Amino acid sequence: MEDILRPIYQERASHDNTLGIIKIEKKHKAATLTDNFDVILLMIVKEQTKPIYIKHYQYEDKKAALHIVSEQQLKEWLLLGSNRKIVEWIYEGKILFDRNDYMEDLRNELKDFPFYGRKIKIGLEFAKLIKRYMDGKAFFETGQYLDAFNHIVHSLHHLGRLSIIENGYHPELTVWNQVKQIEPEIFKLYEELIKSEEPIEKRLELLFLASEFLIFSRTPVGAEHLLEVMETRDQWSMDEISNHLEIVHYGVDFSLLLEYLIEKDFIQVVEIETKGSGLFHRCYRIEK
């Protein structure tokens, strides 16, 4: 099929806007990596009107997809971890075109996993973990065990991804294979939740107790990025900190993360008087 697709990518490779093109072929053991397409062509461009442009092709019994992605969109995915397939595409793909070693340099950067990028990723993953854990606990306390189960499974998933990132690796699509090697304690918790024959209420009760310690022990690392940002000023209003250039990426997970860090004495609430009697503005600073 490559002969059929060659004119598509060769013509685009001649454009100055094109930075690199890689090909990812379907492997039977991981067909979902290519969304069940036989071939994915990933093209990175400096800029385009839409951040992502996708075209599908059919040739006899084969199907292919062309993904044209702006460099800015690619960087956002890599920073936020919001497209997990993209890392494996870059790792696994065959480089067809590489302007000034752009794709090769990108691969090397991903392998090195710069500490600064890792710190942001840890913060974002920790925020997701706290959100899922707190929501799951709230459902458990009101007797909604199936909803609590759903949230605690997701929280363990985020805990596993967090441990992988801490150890300097990018989480793969098959994250539990990585967790089993890197953090067997978390893997064991996950297995106990899924495979145990105990009633669901009992399983959840035991898991919340075990998770509480694991989460708290990771709080200094998980909150490091946020706390470093907050150290740059004496105090912050909610609007100021939530709209900070880096913290804005935490999105809907941020509010619960903030409350968790207040509860655990990492962040202090500062009350500032308003014109209303007994009413205060609520601001935040690093616990001193």
SULRA-V764408 format. One record per residue. N is the residue number from 1. PHI is phi in degrees with one decimal (none if undefined). Layout:
# SULRA-V764408
n:N phi:PHI
n:N phi:PHI
This chain:
# SULRA-V764408
n:1 phi:none
n:2 phi:-59.7
n:3 phi:-61.8
n:4 phi:-70.1
n:5 phi:-82.6
n:6 phi:-52.1
n:7 phi:-58.9
n:8 phi:-65.7
n:9 phi:-85.2
n:10 phi:-65.6
n:11 phi:-63.2
n:12 phi:-76.5
n:13 phi:-63.7
n:14 phi:-77.2
n:15 phi:-78.5
n:16 phi:-61.7
n:17 phi:-72.7
n:18 phi:-83.2
n:19 phi:-95.9
n:20 phi:-171.3
n:21 phi:-136.5
n:22 phi:-129.0
n:23 phi:-115.9
n:24 phi:-120.5
n:25 phi:-102.4
n:26 phi:-67.2
n:27 phi:-113.0
n:28 phi:-58.1
n:29 phi:-76.8
n:30 phi:-142.3
n:31 phi:-63.0
n:32 phi:-69.6
n:33 phi:-59.3
n:34 phi:-107.4
n:35 phi:55.0
n:36 phi:67.2
n:37 phi:-82.9
n:38 phi:-73.0
n:39 phi:-142.5
n:40 phi:-115.7
n:41 phi:-104.9
n:42 phi:-107.3
n:43 phi:-118.2
n:44 phi:-102.7
n:45 phi:-121.6
n:46 phi:-60.6
n:47 phi:-159.5
n:48 phi:-160.3
n:49 phi:-60.3
n:50 phi:-103.6
n:51 phi:-63.8
n:52 phi:-134.0
n:53 phi:-132.8
n:54 phi:-125.2
n:55 phi:-128.7
n:56 phi:-109.3
n:57 phi:-129.4
n:58 phi:-129.4
n:59 phi:-140.0
n:60 phi:52.7
n:61 phi:-100.2
n:62 phi:-108.1
n:63 phi:-132.9
n:64 phi:-136.1
n:65 phi:-132.6
n:66 phi:-108.3
n:67 phi:-111.0
n:68 phi:-103.8
n:69 phi:-124.9
n:70 phi:-71.5
n:71 phi:-60.0
n:72 phi:-63.7
n:73 phi:-64.8
n:74 phi:-59.4
n:75 phi:-62.9
n:76 phi:-66.2
n:77 phi:-58.3
n:78 phi:-67.8
n:79 phi:-70.2
n:80 phi:-88.6
n:81 phi:65.7
n:82 phi:-88.1
n:83 phi:-135.2
n:84 phi:-67.9
n:85 phi:-69.4
n:86 phi:-61.6
n:87 phi:-64.6
n:88 phi:-68.5
n:89 phi:-59.8
n:90 phi:-68.2
n:91 phi:-67.4
n:92 phi:-86.2
n:93 phi:-70.9
n:94 phi:-92.3
n:95 phi:-74.0
n:96 phi:-97.6
n:97 phi:-150.2
n:98 phi:-145.8
n:99 phi:-77.1
n:100 phi:52.5
n:101 phi:61.1
n:102 phi:-59.6
n:103 phi:-68.8
n:104 phi:-64.4
n:105 phi:-63.9
n:106 phi:-64.4
n:107 phi:-59.9
n:108 phi:-64.3
n:109 phi:-65.7
n:110 phi:-65.7
n:111 phi:-67.3
n:112 phi:-71.4
n:113 phi:47.7
n:114 phi:-49.3
n:115 phi:-59.9
n:116 phi:-62.9
n:117 phi:-62.5
n:118 phi:-65.4
n:119 phi:-64.5
n:120 phi:-64.4
n:121 phi:-59.6
n:122 phi:-61.3
n:123 phi:-60.6
n:124 phi:-65.9
n:125 phi:-67.6
n:126 phi:-64.6
n:127 phi:-62.7
n:128 phi:-63.7
n:129 phi:-59.4
n:130 phi:-62.5
n:131 phi:-60.1
n:132 phi:-64.6
n:133 phi:-64.0
n:134 phi:-66.4
n:135 phi:-64.0
n:136 phi:-62.6
n:137 phi:-64.9
n:138 phi:-63.9
n:139 phi:-65.3
n:140 phi:-61.9
n:141 phi:-68.2
n:142 phi:-103.0
n:143 phi:78.1
n:144 phi:-94.4
n:145 phi:-70.2
n:146 phi:-67.2
n:147 phi:-67.3
n:148 phi:-62.4
n:149 phi:-59.7
n:150 phi:-58.2
n:151 phi:-71.0
n:152 phi:-71.5
n:153 phi:-61.3
n:154 phi:-65.5
n:155 phi:-65.6
n:156 phi:-65.2
n:157 phi:-61.4
n:158 phi:-67.3
n:159 phi:-63.9
n:160 phi:-64.6
n:161 phi:-61.8
n:162 phi:-60.9
n:163 phi:-65.7
n:164 phi:-65.0
n:165 phi:-64.5
n:166 phi:-54.6
n:167 phi:-85.8
n:168 phi:87.6
n:169 phi:-116.6
n:170 phi:-87.9
n:171 phi:-62.1
n:172 phi:-91.8
n:173 phi:-64.7
n:174 phi:-91.8
n:175 phi:-63.1
n:176 phi:-71.0
n:177 phi:-63.7
n:178 phi:-67.8
n:179 phi:-61.2
n:180 phi:-57.4
n:181 phi:-80.6
n:182 phi:-88.0
n:183 phi:-138.2
n:184 phi:-58.0
n:185 phi:-63.5
n:186 phi:-68.9
n:187 phi:-60.1
n:188 phi:-64.0
n:189 phi:-60.1
n:190 phi:-62.2
n:191 phi:-62.1
n:192 phi:-63.0
n:193 phi:-66.0
n:194 phi:-79.2
n:195 phi:-99.4
n:196 phi:-59.2
n:197 phi:-95.2
n:198 phi:-64.6
n:199 phi:-57.2
n:200 phi:-57.6
n:201 phi:-61.1
n:202 phi:-67.2
n:203 phi:-60.0
n:204 phi:-66.1
n:205 phi:-58.3
n:206 phi:-66.3
n:207 phi:-70.2
n:208 phi:-62.3
n:209 phi:-64.2
n:210 phi:-68.8
n:211 phi:-66.6
n:212 phi:-53.2
n:213 phi:-68.5
n:214 phi:-60.9
n:215 phi:-69.5
n:216 phi:-62.6
n:217 phi:-65.2
n:218 phi:-96.9
n:219 phi:-60.1
n:220 phi:-57.5
n:221 phi:-75.4
n:222 phi:-64.7
n:223 phi:-95.8
n:224 phi:-57.3
n:225 phi:-62.4
n:226 phi:-61.1
n:227 phi:-64.8
n:228 phi:-65.9
n:229 phi:-64.4
n:230 phi:-67.3
n:231 phi:-66.0
n:232 phi:-75.4
n:233 phi:-139.7
n:234 phi:-68.2
n:235 phi:-155.1
n:236 phi:-135.0
n:237 phi:-83.3
n:238 phi:-60.4
n:239 phi:-63.6
n:240 phi:-65.5
n:241 phi:-75.2
n:242 phi:-70.8
n:243 phi:-102.2
n:244 phi:-60.1
n:245 phi:-50.8
n:246 phi:-94.6
n:247 phi:-72.5
n:248 phi:-58.1
n:249 phi:-68.4
n:250 phi:-70.4
n:251 phi:56.4
n:252 phi:-69.9
n:253 phi:-79.8
n:254 phi:-68.6
n:255 phi:-59.8
n:256 phi:-68.1
n:257 phi:-61.0
n:258 phi:-60.3
n:259 phi:-64.7
n:260 phi:-62.5
n:261 phi:-71.1
n:262 phi:-69.5
n:263 phi:-60.0
n:264 phi:-93.0
n:265 phi:66.2
n:266 phi:-92.8
n:267 phi:-128.3
n:268 phi:-112.4
n:269 phi:-85.2
n:270 phi:-113.9
n:271 phi:-95.2
n:272 phi:-120.2
n:273 phi:-61.0
n:274 phi:-112.1
n:275 phi:-72.1
n:276 phi:-78.8
n:277 phi:-65.0
n:278 phi:77.5
n:279 phi:-105.1
n:280 phi:-126.0
n:281 phi:-72.6
n:282 phi:-107.8
n:283 phi:-120.5
n:284 phi:-136.3
n:285 phi:-149.7
n:286 phi:-66.6
n:287 phi:-62.0
n:288 phi:-113.7
